[in-house]
Amino acid sequence: MPPESQVCLQQPAPVLDTARVLAALGRGGREILRSVFPPRNEAWLAQARLELYWNGTRFNMLIMPIAALLVTVAMSPWVALRTLALWWFAVAAVSFGTQYAGQMMFRGGEALTLAGLRLRSVALVALITLFFCAWCSMGVWLWVPGVLIDHMMLILLLACSLAGCIAVTSMHPALATSAVLVHGAFLIGPTATSHDGLERTLAALAAAFTIMIAVQGVALCLRSTKMLRLEHEQKGLVQELRSAKEESDRAKARAVQAGQARSQFFSHMNHELRTPMNAILGFSEMIHNKAFGQNVDKYAEYAGIIHESGTTLLTLIDNVLNLSKIQNGQMYLRESDVDLCGLLLSGMEQYETKAVEAQVSLSLEAPRGLPLVRGDERALRQILVNLLSNAIKFTPAGGKVNLFAQMETDDRIAFGVEDTGSGIELEDQGDVFERFGFGRHDVTTADRGTGLGLAIVKGFTEAHDGEVLLQSAPGKGTRVTVYMPAYRVIAPGALKTA
């Protein structure tokens, strides 16, 4: 084959990608800084690293004086006893000091603020670095010039120490970096400054070993960080599942409770609807059959009963329809300027007869000059009617029912009804405003009601952007206050200037 037809494929020689190396070093440096000065969103990771390190090494510092004693025994053939003693005392003092300081830092296990966590990280890294310097100083204190076996023993001890330290500090980048730098300095420094060829070879081997351990430390650090992140995500997932289960249990309990309340509601509604309907059908049939001949007065009496039963039936139907509109968001207000005092007086007159029959006294407290309210008069009247009806129904003979209205200091206007009735248990007060909700006093009352009154009160009040507050205690009565927002009050300063 002619030379010109030959194709020579040359592969480019592998070159070191400087940019990639610098980027990796930059990432490593940022990771080291974040392990000591974590951002807020990684505070949990820094805390987990500290706790993982401390839980795995909390008693190591108590063992290090024993290890230092064994080192002095091994080095005693070449190193003076005084030098060995000084080095051992230094290592023991730093070890016990580090142990005590670490116990103080991690005592209690309370949650730390971000600033407190950063301070603990800096303090721990400084303490452990101080210990590394004291321990690795054997490479200088116990170095005997010209004794090659002494140098080899020191390099062996420091190399083993570096491998062990990387194993226990790999979860914390700053601590692992401190271990590599301090051990590397005492491993390589003394032999690198020697003029002996063999010791320079030992320095090169120590440098290669240090680099190899550093790479292994990076791998361990990445693995432990991944493990901590997975554990954190798992804890978060478990917590979310637990919260979801608790919410599901609460929803289930609410659904069961709502189902029971709904069943009770329909049972009582059946009674409430059948009673007036039976009266209407029975008395109208007697009138139709002329059961009393020409006794007009008797027929007039029955007609009155029919009218009263029809009114009761119409009220029940109106309540159900009103609640249905409220629940479906179809409640529309026909707003006008409403005289609240006139409304209270009208309600008092409407229920005066029922109050007399129940042997309950009615009263009204309202200041002069009470401003008008912008709202739906029919809805406000329905609120008052339901509150009055409940108060009279659940107040025993000889009790009192008081209607009231007043201006609040925040320019809202409040009105409501207070009675001296049986009251409501604290645990039941949250349910009485719910649809089909009954208080415990309903159970002991013959005229239990339908469970719609206060639900309608709440719905009509919230339709006006107001709020309703119930205050009650068993045996002491109940006070229900409806607050209309300030923007619905016409001339809110009228009362103050009156």
C-alpha positions in Angstrom: 0.0 0.0 0.0 1.5 3.4 -1.0 2.5 5.6 1.9 0.1 8.3 0.8 -2.9 5.9 1.1 -2.0 5.1 4.6 -4.1 6.9 7.2 -2.3 7.6 10.4 -4.6 8.1 13.4 -2.9 9.7 16.2 -4.5 9.8 19.6 -3.8 13.0 21.6 -1.7 12.5 24.6 -3.7 12.6 27.8 -3.3 16.0 29.5 -4.4 17.1 32.9 -7.6 19.2 32.7 -6.5 22.1 34.8 -9.9 23.7 34.8 -11.6 20.6 35.9 -9.1 20.1 38.7 -9.5 23.7 39.9 -13.3 23.3 39.8 -13.1 20.1 41.9 -10.8 21.9 44.4 -13.2 24.8 44.5 -16.1 22.5 45.3 -14.1 20.7 47.9 -13.1 24.0 49.5 -16.7 25.2 49.6 -17.8 21.8 51.1 -15.2 22.3 53.9 -16.4 25.8 54.6 -20.0 24.6 54.7 -19.2 21.9 57.2 -18.0 24.7 59.6 -20.2 27.6 58.5 -23.3 25.9 57.2 -26.0 27.8 55.4 -29.5 27.8 57.0 -30.8 25.1 54.7 -27.9 22.8 55.5 -27.8 23.3 59.3 -29.3 19.9 59.8 -26.4 18.3 57.8 -23.7 20.1 59.9 -25.5 19.1 63.1 -25.7 15.5 61.9 -22.0 15.5 61.0 -21.0 16.8 64.5 -23.2 14.3 66.3 -22.0 11.4 64.1 -18.4 12.3 64.8 -18.9 12.8 68.6 -21.0 9.7 69.1 -18.3 7.6 67.4 -15.3 9.1 69.2 -16.6 10.4 72.5 -14.2 8.1 74.5 -11.2 8.2 72.1 -9.5 11.0 73.9 -9.4 9.0 77.1 -7.5 6.2 75.3 -5.0 8.4 73.6 -2.7 8.9 76.7 -2.4 5.1 76.8 -1.5 5.0 73.1 1.0 7.8 73.7 2.6 5.7 76.6 3.0 2.8 74.2 4.7 5.1 71.7 7.2 6.3 74.4 8.0 2.7 75.2 8.6 1.8 71.6 10.8 4.9 71.1 12.7 4.6 74.4 15.8 2.9 72.8 16.6 6.0 70.8 14.9 9.0 72.6 15.9 10.5 75.9 13.5 9.7 78.8 13.0 13.4 79.6 11.9 14.1 76.0 9.5 11.2 76.0 8.0 12.3 79.4 7.5 15.9 78.2 5.8 14.7 75.0 3.6 12.3 76.8 2.5 14.9 79.3 1.7 17.3 76.5 -0.4 14.7 74.7 -2.2 13.6 77.9 -3.0 17.3 78.8 -4.4 18.1 75.4 -6.4 14.8 75.3 -8.1 15.3 78.6 -8.7 19.0 77.9 -10.3 18.1 74.5 -12.4 15.4 76.2 -13.7 17.8 78.8 -14.4 20.6 76.3 -16.2 18.2 74.0 -18.4 16.9 76.8 -19.3 20.5 77.7 -20.2 21.3 74.1 -22.4 18.3 73.5 -24.0 18.3 76.9 -27.8 18.3 77.0 -28.3 17.8 73.2 -30.6 20.8 73.0 -31.4 22.3 69.6 -29.0 25.0 68.5 -29.5 28.2 66.6 -27.5 28.7 63.4 -25.0 30.9 65.1 -24.6 28.4 67.9 -24.1 25.6 65.5 -21.4 27.5 63.7 -19.7 28.3 66.9 -19.7 24.7 68.0 -18.3 23.6 64.6 -15.5 26.1 64.8 -14.7 25.2 68.4 -14.6 21.4 67.7 -12.4 21.8 64.6 -10.0 24.0 66.6 -9.9 21.5 69.5 -9.3 18.4 67.3 -6.7 20.3 65.2 -4.9 21.2 68.5 -4.9 17.5 69.5 -3.6 16.4 66.0 -0.7 18.9 66.4 0.1 17.6 69.9 -0.1 13.9 68.8 1.8 14.3 65.5 4.5 16.4 67.2 6.2 13.1 67.8 7.6 13.6 64.4 9.6 16.5 65.7 10.0 15.8 69.5 11.0 12.2 69.1 13.1 12.7 66.0 16.7 11.7 66.6 19.1 12.9 63.8 21.1 10.2 62.1 19.0 7.3 63.6 17.3 5.8 60.5 15.3 3.2 62.5 13.9 6.0 64.6 12.8 7.9 61.5 11.1 4.8 60.0 9.3 4.1 63.2 7.9 7.6 63.4 6.8 7.5 59.8 5.1 4.2 60.4 3.3 5.4 63.5 2.2 8.7 61.8 1.0 6.8 58.7 -1.1 4.4 60.8 -2.4 7.3 62.8 -3.4 9.2 59.6 -5.3 6.1 58.3 -7.2 5.8 61.5 -8.0 9.5 61.8 -9.4 9.5 58.2 -11.6 6.6 59.1 -13.2 8.5 62.1 -13.2 12.0 60.6 -14.4 11.3 57.1 -18.0 12.3 57.8 -16.8 15.9 58.6 -14.8 17.5 55.7 -13.1 20.1 57.9 -11.9 17.6 60.5 -10.7 15.2 57.7 -8.8 18.1 56.1 -7.2 19.0 59.4 -6.2 15.3 59.9 -4.6 15.1 56.5 -2.8 18.5 56.7 -1.4 18.0 60.2 -0.3 14.4 59.7 1.1 15.2 56.2 3.2 18.1 57.6 4.8 15.9 60.3 5.1 12.9 58.0 6.8 14.7 55.1 8.5 17.7 56.7 11.3 16.1 58.8 12.4 13.7 56.1 12.0 16.2 53.2 14.4 18.6 54.9 17.1 15.8 55.3 20.1 15.6 53.0 20.1 11.8 53.2 19.0 10.1 50.0 17.1 7.3 51.8 15.2 9.8 53.9 14.2 11.8 50.8 12.8 8.5 49.4 10.9 8.0 52.6 9.5 11.6 52.2 8.3 10.8 48.7 6.7 7.6 49.9 5.0 9.5 52.8 3.8 12.1 50.3 2.3 9.4 48.1 0.7 7.7 51.0 -0.8 11.0 52.3 -2.3 11.7 48.8 -3.7 8.2 48.6 -5.3 8.5 52.1 -6.6 12.0 51.2 -8.3 10.5 48.1 -9.7 7.7 50.2 -11.0 10.3 52.7 -12.8 12.2 49.9 -14.5 9.0 48.9 -15.5 8.2 52.5 -16.7 11.7 53.0 -18.9 11.6 49.9 -20.3 8.2 51.0 -21.1 9.4 54.5 -22.7 12.6 53.2 -24.9 10.6 50.9 -25.8 8.4 53.8 -26.7 11.3 56.0 -28.8 12.9 53.2 -30.7 9.7 52.6 -31.3 9.3 56.4 -32.6 12.9 56.5 -34.9 12.3 53.6 -36.1 9.1 55.2 -36.9 10.8 58.4 -38.7 13.5 56.5 -40.7 10.9 54.6 -41.5 9.0 57.8 -42.6 12.3 59.5 -44.8 13.2 56.5 -46.3 9.7 56.5 -46.9 9.9 60.2 -48.5 13.4 59.8 -50.6 12.1 56.9 -51.8 9.1 58.9 -52.7 11.4 61.9 -54.6 13.7 59.6 -56.3 10.7 58.0 -57.3 9.4 61.4 -58.6 12.8 62.4 -60.5 13.1 59.1 -61.9 9.6 59.6 -62.9 10.5 63.2 -64.6 13.7 61.9 -66.3 11.7 59.1 -67.6 9.2 61.7 -68.7 12.0 64.0 -70.3 13.8 61.1 -72.1 10.6 60.0 -73.4 10.1 63.5 -74.5 13.7 63.7 -76.2 13.5 60.3 -78.0 10.3 61.4 -79.2 12.1 64.6 -80.2 15.1 62.6 -82.3 13.2 60.1 -83.9 11.3 63.0 -84.8 14.5 64.8 -85.8 16.2 61.6 -88.2 13.3 60.9 -89.8 14.0 64.3 -89.7 17.8 63.8 -91.4 17.6 60.4 -93.9 14.9 61.2 -95.2 16.6 64.4 -96.6 19.8 62.7 -97.5 17.8 59.6 -99.6 15.4 61.6 -101.2 18.3 63.4 -102.1 19.9 60.1 -103.5 16.7 58.6 -105.4 15.7 61.8 -107.0 19.0 62.6 -107.8 19.9 59.0 -109.5 16.5 58.6 -111.6 17.2 61.7 -112.6 20.5 60.3 -113.3 19.0 56.9 -115.5 16.3 58.4 -117.3 18.9 60.6 -116.6 16.8 63.7 -118.1 19.4 66.0 -121.1 20.4 64.0 -121.7 24.1 64.0 -119.2 24.9 66.8 -117.3 27.7 65.1 -115.2 28.5 68.0 -113.7 25.0 68.1 -113.0 25.1 64.4 -111.3 28.5 64.9 -109.1 27.0 67.6 -108.1 24.1 65.3 -107.4 26.6 62.5 -105.0 28.4 64.9 -103.2 25.2 65.7 -103.0 24.4 61.9 -101.6 27.9 61.3 -99.0 27.5 64.1 -98.0 24.1 62.9 -97.6 25.4 59.3 -95.5 28.3 60.6 -93.2 25.8 62.4 -93.0 23.7 59.3 -92.2 26.7 57.2 -89.4 27.7 59.7 -87.8 24.3 59.5 -87.9 24.3 55.7 -86.4 27.8 55.6 -83.6 26.7 58.0 -82.7 23.7 55.8 -82.8 25.9 52.7 -80.7 28.6 54.3 -78.1 26.1 55.5 -78.0 24.5 52.1 -77.3 27.9 50.5 -74.6 28.7 53.0 -72.9 25.3 52.5 -73.0 25.6 48.7 -71.7 29.2 48.7 -75.0 30.5 47.2 -75.8 32.9 50.0 -76.3 36.4 48.4 -76.8 39.4 50.6 -79.5 42.1 49.9 -77.8 44.9 51.7 -79.5 47.9 53.2 -79.0 50.2 56.2 -80.4 48.2 59.1 -81.5 49.8 62.4 -80.0 47.2 64.9 -81.9 48.6 67.9 -85.2 48.3 66.0 -84.3 44.8 65.0 -83.7 43.8 68.6 -86.9 45.4 69.8 -88.8 43.6 67.0 -87.3 40.3 68.0 -88.1 40.9 71.7 -91.7 41.6 70.8 -91.9 38.5 68.6 -90.7 36.2 71.3 -92.3 37.9 74.3 -95.3 35.4 74.3 -93.0 32.4 74.1 -90.8 33.8 76.9 -93.9 34.2 79.1 -95.0 30.7 78.4 -91.6 29.4 79.3 -91.6 31.7 82.4 -88.4 33.4 81.2 -87.9 37.2 81.5 -86.7 39.1 78.5 -84.6 42.3 78.7 -82.7 44.6 76.3 -79.5 46.5 76.7 -78.5 48.9 73.9 -77.2 52.4 74.1 -78.8 55.4 72.5 -77.5 56.6 69.2 -76.3 53.2 68.1 -75.3 53.5 64.4 -76.9 51.7 61.5 -75.4 48.6 60.1 -75.0 47.9 56.4 -76.2 44.3 55.8 -79.0 41.9 54.9 -81.9 42.7 57.2 -83.5 39.3 56.7 -80.2 37.5 57.5 -79.6 39.6 60.6 -83.1 39.0 61.7 -82.6 35.3 61.2 -79.4 35.4 63.4 -81.3 37.1 66.2 -84.3 34.8 65.9 -82.2 31.7 66.1 -80.2 33.0 69.1 -83.4 34.0 70.9 -85.1 30.7 70.2 -82.2 28.7 71.5 -81.8 30.9 74.6 -85.5 30.6 75.6 -85.6 26.9 74.8 -82.6 26.0 77.0 -83.3 28.5 79.9 -85.3 26.9 82.8 -88.3 28.6 84.3 -87.4 31.6 86.3 -84.3 32.3 84.2 -83.3 35.4 82.3 -82.6 36.1 78.6 -81.0 39.4 77.7 -80.6 41.0 74.2 -77.7 43.4 73.9 -75.9 45.6 71.4 -72.8 47.7 71.8 -69.9 49.5 70.0 -66.5 48.0 70.3 -63.3 50.0 70.8 -62.1 48.9 67.3 -65.3 50.4 65.7 -67.0 47.1 65.2 -70.5 46.7 66.4 -71.6 43.7 68.5 -75.0 42.3 69.3 -76.2 39.0 70.7 -78.1 37.1 73.4 -77.1 36.1 76.9 -79.1 33.6 79.0 -78.9 31.9 82.4 -79.6 28.5 81.0 -78.0 25.1 81.3 -74.8 26.2 79.5 -72.6 24.1 77.2 -69.6 21.9 78.1 -66.2 23.2 76.9 -65.5 20.2 74.8 -68.9 20.6 73.0 -68.5 24.3 72.2 -66.5 23.7 69.1 -69.3 21.5 67.6 -72.4 23.6 68.2 -71.6 25.9 65.3 -71.2 22.9 62.9 -73.9 21.6 60.7 -76.0 19.0 62.6 -74.0 20.0 65.8 -75.6 19.5 69.2 -74.4 20.6 72.6 -74.6 18.2 75.5 -77.5 20.3 77.0 -79.5 19.2 74.0 -79.4 15.6 75.2 -81.0 16.5 78.5 -83.7 18.7 77.0 -87.0 17.4 75.8 -87.1 19.9 72.9 -83.8 18.9 71.5 -83.9 21.0 68.3 -82.6 20.3 64.8 -79.0 21.3 65.3 -79.3 24.0 62.5 -79.7 27.2 64.5 -76.1 28.1 65.4 -74.8 26.7 62.1 -77.1 29.2 60.3 -76.0 32.0 62.7 -72.3 31.3 61.9 -73.0 31.1 58.2 -75.0 34.4 58.0 -72.4 36.1 60.2 -69.4 35.0 58.0 -71.4 36.1 54.9 -71.2 39.6 56.4 -67.4 39.1 57.0 -68.2 39.1 60.8 -67.4 36.6 63.5 -69.4 34.9 66.2 -68.1 34.2 69.7 -69.6 31.8 72.2 -68.9 32.0 75.9 -70.6 29.3 78.1 -70.2 27.3 81.3 -72.3 24.4 82.5 -75.0 25.7 84.9 -74.0 29.4 84.4 -75.6 30.1 81.0 -74.5 31.1 77.6 -73.5 34.3 75.8 -73.3 34.4 72.0 -71.9 37.6 70.5 -72.0 38.5 66.8 -69.4 41.0 65.6 -70.0 43.1 62.5 -66.9 44.5 60.8 -66.1 48.2 61.1 -66.6 48.9 57.4 -70.3 47.8 57.8 -71.0 50.3 60.5 -72.6 53.6 59.3 -71.0 56.6 61.0 -69.1 54.5 63.7 -68.4 57.7 65.6 -72.0 58.5 66.2 -72.2 56.6 69.5 -69.0 58.2 70.8 -70.2 61.7 70.2 -73.7 61.1 71.6 
